[in-house]
């Protein structure tokens, strides 16, 4: 007597086979989201420049409209970053569930991660215009570019595996990036300024902690990069 479970298993195997393209599609989508993050912040900056150029003689309704547009573009950038981060979780999960690991996915996945983070860091540097952002952003981006190159070498392929420190680095930079993008998305024109024109203590402490996390992420980036170099040489 034939086993009744066998046709069911075969059916679900065929279904899984038909969806094996999804993990790679999500990885490609993360590259697109990286571009959208940078595009959103760029347009937010243009809207802010329009407000500054208008001066005090500008009509209040026009200034309000530009401020709203700036806020919407920052929200667009934040949504793009969060969507890209979600694809990072989903593509790995689905690749394991569907048994759809591929050489292309293994190659593109870390590049997509670095593009998303790099786009967000470049955008934040454009917004805040301070060395407190420039330096850690440059360190993280430079390390990520180096790691991308190292993965293409024979020695690098053998040693470049995510370590605990690298995971901590990713955690710190993700929290810092999202934390710095949130206030821009919800009150870009007047965030951290009270009626007296001074910065409230709450925002000062929050900004200090988030920038501190970004510096920790940069330090871990350099440390893990150095460890990978030593392992490749060894």
C-alpha positions as CSV (number, residue, x, y, z in Angstrom):
1,X,0.0,0.0,0.0
2,X,1.6,3.4,-1.0
3,X,2.4,5.8,1.8
4,X,-0.2,8.7,1.7
5,X,2.4,11.1,3.1
6,X,4.8,10.8,0.2
7,X,2.6,12.8,-2.3
8,X,2.2,15.6,0.3
9,X,5.9,15.8,0.9
10,X,6.5,15.9,-2.8
11,X,4.0,18.6,-3.2
12,X,5.6,20.8,-0.6
13,X,9.0,20.1,-2.0
14,X,7.8,21.4,-5.4
15,X,6.3,24.5,-3.7
16,X,9.6,25.2,-1.9
17,X,11.5,24.8,-5.2
18,X,9.2,27.4,-6.8
19,X,10.0,30.0,-4.1
20,X,13.8,29.6,-4.0
21,X,14.3,32.8,-5.8
22,X,12.9,34.9,-3.0
23,X,16.0,35.1,-0.7
24,X,18.2,36.5,-3.6
25,X,15.4,38.9,-4.5
26,X,15.3,40.2,-1.0
27,X,19.1,40.7,-1.0
28,X,18.8,42.6,-4.3
29,X,16.0,44.7,-2.7
30,X,18.3,45.6,0.1
31,X,20.7,47.2,-2.4
32,X,17.7,49.2,-3.8
33,X,16.7,50.3,-0.3
34,X,20.2,51.6,0.3
35,X,19.8,53.9,-2.7
36,X,16.4,55.0,-1.5
37,X,17.8,55.9,2.0
38,X,20.4,58.2,0.5
39,X,17.9,59.6,-2.0
40,X,15.4,60.4,0.8
41,X,18.0,62.2,3.0
42,X,19.3,64.1,-0.1
43,X,15.9,65.4,-0.9
44,X,15.3,66.3,2.8
45,X,18.5,68.3,2.7
46,X,17.3,70.1,-0.5
47,X,14.0,70.9,1.3
48,X,15.9,72.3,4.2
49,X,18.0,74.5,2.0
50,X,14.9,75.9,0.3
51,X,13.6,76.9,3.8
52,X,17.0,78.6,4.7
53,X,17.2,80.3,1.3
54,X,13.7,81.8,1.6
55,X,14.7,83.8,4.7
56,X,12.4,85.8,7.0
57,X,10.4,87.3,4.1
58,X,9.0,83.9,3.0
59,X,5.3,83.2,3.3
60,X,4.6,81.2,6.4
61,X,2.6,78.6,4.5
62,X,5.5,78.0,2.1
63,X,7.9,77.6,5.0
64,X,5.5,75.1,6.6
65,X,5.1,73.2,3.4
66,X,8.9,72.9,3.0
67,X,9.3,71.8,6.6
68,X,6.7,69.1,6.1
69,X,8.4,68.0,2.9
70,X,11.7,67.7,4.7
71,X,10.1,65.7,7.5
72,X,8.4,63.4,4.9
73,X,11.6,62.7,3.1
74,X,13.3,61.9,6.4
75,X,10.5,59.5,7.1
76,X,10.9,58.0,3.7
77,X,14.6,57.4,4.4
78,X,13.9,55.9,7.8
79,X,11.3,53.6,6.3
80,X,13.8,52.6,3.6
81,X,16.5,51.7,6.2
82,X,14.1,49.7,8.3
83,X,12.8,47.8,5.3
84,X,16.3,47.0,4.2
85,X,17.1,45.8,7.7
86,X,14.1,43.6,7.6
87,X,15.2,42.0,4.3
88,X,18.5,41.2,6.0
89,X,16.6,39.0,8.5
90,X,14.2,37.5,6.0
91,X,16.6,36.5,3.3
92,X,18.7,34.5,5.6
93,X,15.7,32.9,7.3
94,X,14.0,32.0,4.0
95,X,17.3,30.7,2.5
96,X,17.6,28.2,5.4
97,X,13.9,27.3,5.4
98,X,13.7,26.8,1.6
99,X,17.3,25.4,1.5
100,X,18.0,28.0,-1.2
101,X,21.5,29.0,-0.3
102,X,23.4,30.0,-3.4
103,X,26.9,31.2,-4.3
104,X,25.4,34.4,-5.6
105,X,23.5,35.0,-2.4
106,X,26.5,34.3,-0.2
107,X,28.5,36.8,-2.3
108,X,25.9,39.6,-2.5
109,X,24.5,39.4,1.1
110,X,27.4,41.1,2.9
111,X,27.7,43.7,0.1
112,X,24.0,44.6,0.4
113,X,24.5,44.9,4.2
114,X,27.4,47.3,3.8
115,X,25.6,49.3,1.1
116,X,22.6,49.9,3.4
117,X,24.7,50.9,6.4
118,X,27.1,53.0,4.3
119,X,24.2,54.9,2.7
120,X,22.7,55.7,6.1
121,X,26.0,56.9,7.5
122,X,26.6,59.1,4.5
123,X,23.2,60.5,4.9
124,X,23.6,61.2,8.6
125,X,27.0,62.9,7.8
126,X,25.2,65.2,5.3
127,X,22.6,66.1,7.9
128,X,24.7,66.7,11.0
129,X,27.8,68.1,9.4
130,X,30.1,67.4,12.3
131,X,33.4,65.4,12.8
132,X,31.6,63.5,15.6
133,X,29.8,61.8,12.8
134,X,32.3,62.1,10.0
135,X,35.1,60.1,11.7
136,X,33.2,57.0,12.9
137,X,31.2,56.9,9.7
138,X,34.5,57.0,7.6
139,X,36.0,54.3,9.8
140,X,33.0,52.0,9.4
141,X,32.7,52.6,5.7
142,X,36.5,52.1,5.1
143,X,36.5,48.9,7.1
144,X,33.4,47.6,5.2
145,X,35.0,48.4,1.8
146,X,38.2,46.6,2.9
147,X,36.2,43.6,4.1
148,X,34.4,43.4,0.7
149,X,37.8,43.3,-1.0
150,X,39.2,40.8,1.5
151,X,36.3,38.4,0.7
152,X,37.5,38.3,-2.9
153,X,40.9,37.0,-2.0
154,X,41.7,33.3,-1.4
155,X,43.1,34.0,2.1
156,X,40.1,36.2,3.0
157,X,37.6,33.6,2.0
158,X,39.0,31.2,4.6
159,X,39.0,33.6,7.5
160,X,36.1,36.0,7.0
161,X,33.3,34.6,9.2
162,X,31.1,36.7,11.5
163,X,32.6,36.8,15.0
164,X,30.9,37.8,18.2
165,X,32.7,41.2,18.1
166,X,31.4,41.7,14.5
167,X,27.9,41.0,15.7
168,X,28.2,43.5,18.5
169,X,29.6,46.0,16.0
170,X,26.5,45.5,13.8
171,X,24.2,45.9,16.8
172,X,25.8,49.1,18.0
173,X,25.7,50.7,14.5
174,X,22.1,49.7,13.8
175,X,20.9,51.2,17.1
176,X,22.9,54.4,16.6
177,X,21.7,54.8,13.0
178,X,18.0,54.2,13.8
179,X,18.2,56.4,16.9
180,X,19.7,59.3,15.0
181,X,17.3,59.0,12.1
182,X,14.2,58.8,14.3
183,X,14.1,62.5,15.5
184,X,14.8,63.7,12.0
185,X,11.8,61.7,10.7
186,X,9.4,63.1,13.3
187,X,10.6,66.7,14.0
188,X,13.5,67.8,11.7
189,X,12.8,71.5,11.9
190,X,12.7,72.1,15.6
191,X,14.0,68.9,17.3
192,X,16.1,69.5,20.4
193,X,15.3,73.2,20.6
194,X,13.0,74.5,23.3
195,X,11.1,77.8,23.5
196,X,14.2,79.6,24.9
197,X,16.3,78.4,21.9
198,X,18.4,76.0,24.0
199,X,18.9,72.3,23.8
200,X,16.9,70.3,26.4
201,X,19.0,68.0,28.6
202,X,17.0,64.9,27.4
203,X,18.0,65.4,23.8
204,X,21.6,66.2,24.7
205,X,21.9,63.0,26.7
206,X,20.2,61.0,23.9
207,X,22.4,62.4,21.2
208,X,25.5,61.8,23.3
209,X,24.6,58.1,23.9
210,X,23.8,57.5,20.2
211,X,26.9,59.2,18.9
212,X,28.9,57.2,21.6
213,X,27.4,54.0,20.2
214,X,28.5,55.0,16.7
215,X,32.0,55.5,18.0
216,X,31.9,52.1,19.7
217,X,30.8,50.5,16.5
218,X,33.7,52.3,14.7
219,X,36.2,51.0,17.2
220,X,34.8,47.4,16.9
221,X,35.0,47.8,13.1
222,X,38.7,48.6,13.2
223,X,39.4,45.9,15.8
224,X,37.6,43.2,13.8
225,X,39.2,44.3,10.6
226,X,42.6,44.1,12.2
227,X,41.8,40.6,13.5
228,X,40.8,39.5,10.0
229,X,44.0,40.8,8.6
230,X,46.1,38.9,11.1
231,X,44.1,35.7,10.5
232,X,44.6,36.1,6.7
233,X,48.3,36.5,7.1
234,X,48.6,33.7,9.6
